[in-house]
Amino acid sequence: MERTRRFLEELGLPGRDLDELPSSPKRFPDGAQYRIEIPSVEGPRVMEAVLEEAERLGVVVHRVSQGSGVLLLTAAEVREMARLGAGAQVEVSLFARPTANWGIGGLVGAPAGGVVAAKLRGQEGLVACLEEVQRAAELGIRSVLLTDEGALWVAAELRRAGVLPPTMQFKVSVLLGAANAAAVRLVVGLGADSYNVPTDLTLGQLAALRAAVDVPLDVYVEGPDEVGGFVRYYEIADLVRVCAPVYLKFGVRNAPALYPSGGHLEGVAVALGRERVRRAAIGLELLERYYPAAVGSVRGAAGLALPVVE
């Protein structure tokens, strides 16, 4: 084992999980350690509610993300979310689908098929996803979620070629699932601008990922049931200290699934959006209590992929 560990270290990777939990010296471009992300913001009405609740509770939200996809928003809805994000100086990240679990393939329903659920089936699936990325950019969005390594690589090539704006950012979803330092470095090398880690990694495992890459790590402090339902508020101080730069994400456990969302679920989505902000307020109270020196980004900080409104 020692030979393998030494070889990993020669590659610039940790040879083991860093259970001593070293403090990360890495930071966002503005020098901050953490930012706040509210996930599952499924449309303009939900976003309005999130921004309103954040103002009421004094929570600075830096990024909102959405899971139903660019596919299930009208052009007017995407533009409205871009306008809301630009006005509030909040990054808006929309999911680029359709992934395999939304298609007609049968493997995703097999006992071992879950591993392909978030991937893209065939070239037509890849083309559709990349069309969604380009549609989002055309409508003013500058951040998209991706779960397929191939789509990430091609999207980065589209950005390099000038087809996508140079300010376009690619947020890798928790569903991609890379869970060790080598795999995460590979994903970053394909073009990821931030990486949502699996929800069940220990602090020592997270520390090893942080040592391997510089991009922000997106970490669920509370995860929805479909990704484990873990509640990690008691670790929030160490999550910031060890994982910086880190997006602290606040889902809600014991809540109905929303994807794909729409008008039929809007009331539930709005209520959950407000509750996610409340959960963020709880997390920030604990962070202030246990790590008062932690530095968060200001509103509209450098490095955010803010929407563009023409």
C-alpha positions as CSV (number, residue, x, y, z in Angstrom):
1,M,0.0,0.0,0.0
2,E,2.8,2.4,0.8
3,R,4.1,2.2,-2.8
4,T,0.7,3.1,-4.2
5,R,0.4,5.9,-1.7
6,R,3.8,7.3,-2.7
7,F,2.8,7.1,-6.4
8,L,-0.4,9.1,-5.7
9,E,1.7,11.7,-3.9
10,E,4.1,11.9,-6.9
11,L,1.1,12.8,-9.0
12,G,0.2,15.6,-6.6
13,L,-2.7,13.7,-5.0
14,P,-3.1,12.8,-1.3
15,G,-2.0,9.3,-0.6
16,R,-4.8,8.9,2.0
17,D,-7.8,10.6,3.4
18,L,-6.7,13.7,5.5
19,D,-8.4,12.8,8.8
20,E,-6.2,15.4,10.6
21,L,-8.5,17.9,8.9
22,P,-6.0,20.6,7.7
23,S,-7.4,24.1,7.3
24,S,-7.6,25.0,3.6
25,P,-5.6,28.0,2.6
26,K,-7.6,28.3,-0.6
27,R,-10.1,31.1,-1.2
28,F,-12.7,32.6,-3.6
29,P,-11.3,35.4,-5.7
30,D,-12.5,38.0,-3.2
31,G,-10.7,36.3,-0.3
32,A,-13.8,34.6,1.2
33,Q,-14.0,31.1,2.5
34,Y,-17.7,30.4,1.9
35,R,-20.8,31.3,-0.1
36,I,-24.4,30.3,0.2
37,E,-26.3,28.3,-2.4
38,I,-30.1,27.6,-2.4
39,P,-30.9,24.6,-4.6
40,S,-34.2,23.5,-6.3
41,V,-35.3,27.1,-7.2
42,E,-37.7,25.9,-9.8
43,G,-38.7,29.0,-11.6
44,P,-39.3,32.8,-11.2
45,R,-41.9,32.6,-8.5
46,V,-39.7,30.3,-6.3
47,M,-36.8,32.7,-6.9
48,E,-38.8,35.7,-5.9
49,A,-39.8,33.9,-2.7
50,V,-36.1,32.9,-2.0
51,L,-34.9,36.5,-2.5
52,E,-37.7,37.9,-0.4
53,E,-37.0,35.4,2.5
54,A,-33.3,36.0,2.3
55,E,-33.9,39.8,2.6
56,R,-36.2,39.2,5.6
57,L,-33.7,36.9,7.4
58,G,-30.6,38.8,6.5
59,V,-29.1,35.9,4.5
60,V,-26.8,36.8,1.6
61,V,-27.5,34.3,-1.1
62,H,-24.8,34.0,-3.7
63,R,-26.2,31.3,-6.0
64,V,-29.5,29.6,-6.7
65,S,-29.7,26.4,-8.7
66,Q,-32.5,24.6,-10.4
67,G,-33.0,20.9,-11.1
68,S,-35.9,20.5,-13.6
69,G,-33.7,21.9,-16.4
70,V,-33.6,24.6,-19.0
71,L,-35.9,22.3,-21.0
72,L,-38.9,22.9,-18.7
73,L,-38.7,26.7,-18.5
74,T,-40.1,28.9,-21.2
75,A,-37.9,31.5,-22.7
76,A,-39.8,34.2,-20.8
77,E,-39.3,32.3,-17.5
78,V,-35.5,31.9,-18.1
79,R,-35.2,35.6,-18.9
80,E,-37.2,36.5,-15.8
81,M,-34.9,34.4,-13.6
82,A,-31.9,36.1,-15.3
83,R,-33.4,39.5,-14.6
84,L,-34.0,38.6,-10.9
85,G,-30.5,37.2,-10.6
86,A,-28.9,40.3,-12.2
87,G,-30.9,42.6,-10.0
88,A,-30.1,40.8,-6.8
89,Q,-26.5,40.0,-7.9
90,V,-27.1,36.3,-7.5
91,E,-25.8,33.6,-9.8
92,V,-28.5,31.5,-11.5
93,S,-27.5,27.9,-12.4
94,L,-29.9,25.9,-14.5
95,F,-29.7,22.1,-15.1
96,A,-28.9,21.0,-18.6
97,R,-30.9,17.9,-19.4
98,P,-32.4,15.5,-20.6
99,T,-30.6,12.8,-18.7
100,A,-31.2,9.1,-19.0
101,N,-33.6,8.8,-16.2
102,W,-36.0,11.1,-18.2
103,G,-35.7,9.0,-21.3
104,I,-37.1,5.7,-22.5
105,G,-34.1,3.5,-21.8
106,G,-34.7,0.6,-19.5
107,L,-31.4,0.3,-17.7
108,V,-32.1,3.1,-15.3
109,G,-34.9,1.0,-13.8
110,A,-32.8,-2.1,-13.3
111,P,-31.3,-2.9,-9.9
112,A,-27.9,-1.8,-10.9
113,G,-29.0,0.9,-13.3
114,G,-29.0,3.9,-11.0
115,V,-25.4,4.7,-12.0
116,V,-26.4,5.7,-15.5
117,A,-29.5,7.7,-14.5
118,A,-27.7,11.1,-14.7
119,K,-25.8,10.3,-17.9
120,L,-26.7,11.2,-21.5
121,R,-27.8,8.3,-23.7
122,G,-26.4,8.3,-27.2
123,Q,-25.3,11.3,-29.4
124,E,-28.9,12.6,-29.6
125,G,-28.9,12.9,-25.8
126,L,-25.6,14.7,-25.9
127,V,-26.8,17.1,-28.6
128,A,-30.0,17.9,-26.7
129,C,-28.0,18.7,-23.5
130,L,-25.6,20.9,-25.4
131,E,-28.5,22.7,-27.1
132,E,-29.9,23.4,-23.6
133,V,-26.6,24.9,-22.5
134,Q,-26.5,27.2,-25.6
135,R,-30.2,28.1,-25.0
136,A,-29.5,29.1,-21.5
137,A,-26.6,31.3,-22.6
138,E,-28.6,33.0,-25.3
139,L,-31.2,33.9,-22.7
140,G,-28.7,35.5,-20.3
141,I,-27.8,32.6,-18.0
142,R,-24.1,32.2,-17.3
143,S,-24.1,29.0,-15.2
144,V,-25.4,25.5,-16.0
145,L,-25.4,22.2,-14.1
146,L,-24.0,19.2,-15.9
147,T,-23.9,15.5,-14.8
148,D,-22.2,13.9,-17.9
149,E,-18.4,14.0,-18.3
150,G,-18.7,14.1,-22.1
151,A,-21.1,17.0,-22.1
152,L,-18.8,18.8,-19.7
153,W,-15.8,18.4,-22.0
154,V,-17.7,19.4,-25.1
155,A,-19.3,22.4,-23.3
156,A,-15.8,23.5,-22.3
157,E,-14.7,23.2,-25.9
158,L,-17.7,25.3,-27.0
159,R,-16.6,28.0,-24.5
160,R,-13.0,27.8,-25.8
161,A,-14.2,28.1,-29.4
162,G,-16.3,31.2,-28.5
163,V,-19.6,29.5,-29.2
164,L,-20.4,30.0,-25.5
165,P,-19.5,33.2,-23.6
166,P,-16.1,33.2,-21.9
167,T,-17.9,34.0,-18.6
168,M,-20.0,30.8,-18.9
169,Q,-19.5,28.5,-15.9
170,F,-20.1,24.8,-15.5
171,K,-21.3,23.6,-12.1
172,V,-21.0,19.8,-11.8
173,S,-24.0,18.2,-10.1
174,V,-23.9,16.0,-7.1
175,L,-25.3,13.3,-9.4
176,L,-22.1,12.8,-11.3
177,G,-20.7,11.1,-8.2
178,A,-16.9,11.3,-8.4
179,A,-15.8,10.6,-4.9
180,N,-12.0,10.5,-4.7
181,A,-9.3,13.1,-5.4
182,A,-8.1,11.5,-8.7
183,A,-11.7,11.4,-10.1
184,V,-12.5,14.9,-9.1
185,R,-9.3,16.3,-10.5
186,L,-10.2,14.5,-13.8
187,V,-13.6,16.2,-13.8
188,V,-12.0,19.6,-13.1
189,G,-9.6,19.0,-16.0
190,L,-12.6,18.5,-18.3
191,G,-13.8,22.0,-17.6
192,A,-15.7,22.1,-14.3
193,D,-15.8,25.5,-12.5
194,S,-17.2,24.1,-9.3
195,Y,-17.9,20.5,-8.1
196,N,-20.8,19.3,-6.0
197,V,-19.4,16.5,-3.9
198,P,-21.4,13.3,-3.0
199,T,-23.4,13.9,0.2
200,D,-21.9,11.1,2.3
201,L,-18.2,12.0,2.3
202,T,-16.5,12.4,5.6
203,L,-14.5,15.5,6.5
204,G,-11.3,13.6,6.0
205,Q,-12.4,12.6,2.5
206,L,-13.5,16.1,1.7
207,A,-10.1,17.4,2.9
208,A,-8.4,15.1,0.4
209,L,-10.6,16.4,-2.4
210,R,-9.8,20.0,-1.4
211,A,-6.0,19.2,-1.5
212,A,-6.3,17.9,-5.0
213,V,-8.3,20.8,-6.7
214,D,-8.7,24.5,-6.4
215,V,-12.2,25.0,-7.7
216,P,-15.1,25.6,-5.2
217,L,-16.6,22.5,-3.7
218,D,-20.4,22.6,-3.3
219,V,-21.4,20.8,-0.1
220,Y,-24.9,20.0,1.1
221,V,-25.2,21.0,4.8
222,E,-28.7,19.4,4.6
223,G,-29.5,17.2,1.7
224,P,-32.9,16.2,0.2
225,D,-34.0,12.7,0.8
226,E,-33.2,11.6,-2.8
227,V,-29.4,12.2,-2.2
228,G,-29.4,10.8,1.4
229,G,-31.2,13.3,3.6
230,F,-28.1,13.9,5.7
231,V,-28.2,16.8,8.2
232,R,-24.7,18.1,8.9
233,Y,-25.2,21.5,10.6
234,Y,-23.0,20.3,13.5
235,E,-20.1,20.1,11.0
236,I,-20.6,23.4,9.4
237,A,-17.6,25.1,11.0
238,D,-15.3,22.3,9.9
239,L,-16.9,22.2,6.4
240,V,-15.9,25.8,5.9
241,R,-12.5,25.5,7.5
242,V,-11.5,22.3,5.6
243,C,-13.3,22.8,2.3
244,A,-12.8,26.5,1.5
245,P,-13.6,27.8,-1.0
246,V,-17.0,26.2,-0.5
247,Y,-20.6,26.7,-1.4
248,L,-22.8,25.7,1.5
249,K,-26.0,24.2,0.1
250,F,-29.2,23.9,2.1
251,G,-31.8,21.4,1.0
252,V,-34.7,20.2,3.1
253,R,-35.0,16.6,4.4
254,N,-38.4,15.0,4.7
255,A,-39.8,17.0,1.7
256,P,-41.5,16.0,-1.5
257,A,-39.4,15.5,-4.6
258,L,-39.9,18.4,-7.1
259,Y,-38.3,17.2,-10.4
260,P,-39.7,17.8,-12.9
261,S,-41.4,20.8,-11.5
262,G,-44.1,23.1,-12.9
263,G,-47.2,25.0,-12.1
264,H,-48.8,21.9,-10.5
265,L,-46.1,22.0,-7.8
266,E,-45.4,25.7,-7.6
267,G,-47.0,26.2,-4.2
268,V,-44.9,23.4,-2.7
269,A,-41.7,24.7,-4.5
270,V,-42.3,28.2,-3.1
271,A,-42.8,27.0,0.4
272,L,-39.7,24.8,0.2
273,G,-37.7,27.7,-1.2
274,R,-38.5,29.8,1.8
275,E,-37.7,26.9,4.1
276,R,-34.3,26.4,2.5
277,V,-33.4,30.0,3.2
278,R,-34.5,29.5,6.8
279,R,-32.3,26.5,7.0
280,A,-29.4,28.6,5.7
281,A,-30.1,31.2,8.5
282,I,-29.8,28.3,11.0
283,G,-26.5,27.2,9.5
284,L,-25.1,30.7,9.6
285,E,-26.0,31.1,13.2
286,L,-24.1,27.9,14.0
287,L,-21.2,29.1,11.9
288,E,-21.0,32.4,13.8
289,R,-21.1,30.5,17.1
290,Y,-18.4,27.9,16.3
291,Y,-16.3,29.7,13.7
292,P,-16.8,33.4,14.1
293,A,-13.7,34.2,12.1
294,A,-15.1,32.5,9.0
295,V,-15.3,34.9,6.0
296,G,-18.2,34.9,3.7
297,S,-18.5,36.6,0.3
298,V,-20.4,39.8,-0.1
299,R,-23.3,40.1,-2.5
300,G,-22.2,40.1,-6.1
301,A,-18.7,39.0,-5.3
302,A,-16.0,38.4,-7.9
303,G,-16.1,35.0,-9.6
304,L,-19.9,34.6,-9.5
305,A,-21.4,33.8,-12.9
306,L,-24.0,36.5,-12.7
307,P,-26.8,36.6,-15.4
308,V,-26.6,39.1,-18.2
309,V,-29.7,41.1,-19.1
310,E,-29.6,43.1,-22.4
